[in-house]
Amino acid sequence: MTAEQTAEDAVRAAFAAGRPLRFDPRTPKKERTVRGELLSSLLTDGSRNAALRLVGANVVGPFAVEGARVDHVIDFLGCTFERPPDFRMAHLVGLRMRGCKVPGLWGRNLRVGSDLVLEAGFTSDGVVDLTDASVDGTFRLAGAVLRGTGGDHALLAARIRLSGSLQAIALRAGGEVRLRGANVGGNVHLGGARLLNAGQNALDATGVTIAGNLFCDAEGGRFTAEGRILLDGARVGGSVVFSGARLHASVADRPVLVIPRGTADEAAALVADRMRVDGNVELDDGFTSSGTVRLPNADIGGYLRLSGAVIGRRDVVEELADHTGEVVHRIPVALHADGIQVRGDLEARGAVNGAFQSGGERDSALRAYGQVRLVDAHVRGSASLSGVQLHGPGIDVLFADRLRVGGTLFLRDLRAQGSLRLQNAAIGSTLDCSGASLTSPRRRPDGTVKPSLDARVATIGKDFLCSHGFTAAGGVRIRLAEVGKMATFAGAQLGGPGSDIALNAYGLTVSQLVLRMSEDRIPVGRVVLTRVSAATVTDGPGLWAATGGVDVEDFTFSAISSTPHVDVRTRLRWLREVQPDFAPGPYEQLAAVYRDGGEEELAQLVQLEKQHRRYSELGVAGRVWGFLQRWTVGYGYRPWLAIAWLTAFWLFGSVWFLGHEMPKLNDDESPSWNAWLLSMDLLIPIVDLGQDGKWRFGGASQWISSTLIAVGWILASTAAAGAARVLKRV
């Protein structure tokens, strides 16, 4: 009897008894060799109570139960198969192949009534094909090694149905792991797995349905994927956890024209378009992706955590830095999350001792190399990007038009190389940019820079904070924005080289506007406050020293103050400096504020300055007329000046005529000489006091009388013009 026959006799006996048969791995291979045909025949023809349990066997020839219904347990431990076991369309009670080595496994449409176990060192040097298989239990792949031949698939399990979980901790796969359309009743554990399929898909779980959680984290080692992870259209009833995972992909998607005058350049490492997760999505705690993370139109029931993540292609961003000052048309994308729905919070700030406190630690906050896209995204809670580092010189490094945040959008201490774009954003509470530093803004084709922070037509429910060292090298644009309470730029540094506008607040509506800028932080560029509507304004000398001037036409406010306090003459000097061409609106506004505050004298000073500037820009006649109005009646705002001038000329005329009595003009009349009444009659037009026209003036008295008449008419005319102006204002 040969050794093979002896081994097979032992297999028959053990199978019939349902007990395990152990072969000593130290014995020669031929003494533990079993024909696959024998095993197949035993399983298809054996008694009902039998079981196939082999340890260390060497199976040669075809082992196939294709299409068979096997009512026996199949349990292989440490066995070696010469050919791929064939379980296609078979119905098995249970299948365990722990530590086995196979050249592949064929199991399309396989049905397993309990767990399917391919773990504990299970090694396949060919594809494991479980397409359309069904497992009424857990599919175990922990510690398995799957090697696809010639860069082919390592695991084909499209549309597999598992009533339990998929346990694949520390899985090693050389080739694509395909779970497209799979349905898993429990969790999917891929912690510590290493999936290698460079330049192609490492894991294809498109359209997968997972009732529990998806773990691709550091449990059992760091999850690593060399190739793209596809989760688009996935449905996860629990959470998706990639904490500490490392993803690398060189699969470049076709560039998409999604940026004005540019294209999005994505080499996606994680593709989760339209993914729906009832729990949280965690891409944090050392999560690293050298390619784009795609989450467009994803729906996340809990929070999205990005703290401690590093996303994007650093080498591409460094190339952008080498071309600083040039227009960038090809936009590297780090995070693409257009249209994402997050029903909890978005957390990307740094953690302190595992918890989020204050602004967090910058070293443990998100670092993105390339653009972060949140167009049409909706975060129902708050979004915290405090301490985040965004690297994208010359591009819109945060592109978040129409972003909606139910709570606060925190950008405290954010460091961005590139511009932040928040056009038409809606922030339910506060937009906090305190201490943020925004450098290397995007450039226009003409070489000028775009705003470092563009929040035009944004709606902010509470405060807009750009203080405590906030820096925007390209300036800030909040054109037509609405801020519920306070917008502050106290101590901010706005503008830089190439920026023509430091602050564009055209049409801003706000309750309290703080522009308290010191003289050592002067805005570089123009400050546009045209049509701004504010209840209170706090300014400082640095604002009015802006290198490009300040536009204040139709700038309306109810109260204004400065720190430190400045007087009205200082404010008038600021207006002269920023308005080389006269416009009445700012003066009317400032005068109204003083008047409403009960400071009528200050309001008159403003009105006097307004009229002075108005007439000073007219022709010679206009300037002369303005000069007369200014010094005679104070443009109608100082009527006592007219009285003073009338009194002075009256006294002068009276004193002169007291010493120079004139002869009667008509001998038929006998008027009574009265120097005091004569001087008054000459000065006051129209009114007749009985002295004018009664005396013959000659010599110097004739000139003096004519002067008194002219002065009277001039004073009367200017007084009437000033009174009309005052009455019109009232």
Salt bridges, closest charged atoms under 4 A:
GLU4 OE2 - ARG35 NE 3.77
GLU8 OE2 - ARG35 NE 2.81
ASP9 OD1 - ARG12 NH1 2.86
ASP24 OD2 - ARG26 NH2 3.17
GLU66 OE1 - ARG88 NH2 3.49
ASP71 OD2 - ARG48 NH1 3.48
ASP75 OD2 - ARG96 NH2 3.09
ASP75 OD1 - ARG98 NH2 3.32
ASP86 OD2 - ARG88 NH2 2.72
ASP115 OD2 - ARG140 NE 3.74
ASP125 OD1 - ARG147 NH1 2.62
ASP129 OD2 - ARG108 NE 2.78
ASP132 OD1 - ARG159 NE 2.68
ASP152 OD1 - HIS153 ND1 2.85
GLU176 OE1 - HIS153 NE2 3.61
GLU176 OE2 - ARG178 NE 2.88
ASP204 OD2 - ARG180 NH2 2.46
GLU226 OE2 - HIS248 NE2 3.48
ASP253 OD1 - ARG228 NH1 2.80
ASP265 OD2 - ARG330 NE 3.25
GLU266 OE1 - ARG294 NH1 2.64
GLU266 OE2 - HIS336 ND1 2.63
ASP273 OD2 - ARG294 NH2 2.50
ASP299 OD2 - ARG343 NH2 2.84
GLU318 OE2 - ARG314 NE 3.81
ASP338 OD2 - HIS336 NE2 3.21
ASP338 OD2 - ARG373 NH2 2.65
GLU347 OE1 - ARG349 NE 2.97
ASP376 OD1 - ARG402 NE 2.70
ASP396 OD2 - ARG442 NH1 2.99
ASP401 OD2 - ARG421 NH2 2.99
ASP432 OD2 - ARG412 NH1 2.99
ASP454 OD2 - ARG456 NH2 3.13
ASP454 OD2 - ARG477 NH1 3.08
ASP539 OD2 - ARG571 NH1 2.64
ASP551 OD2 - ARG526 NH1 2.68
ASP554 OD2 - ARG531 NE 3.79
GLU577 OE2 - ARG573 NH1 3.17
GLU588 OE2 - LYS610 NZ 2.24
GLU609 OE2 - ARG576 NH1 3.12
GLU617 OE2 - ARG613 NH2 3.79
GLU669 OE1 - LYS694 NZ 3.38
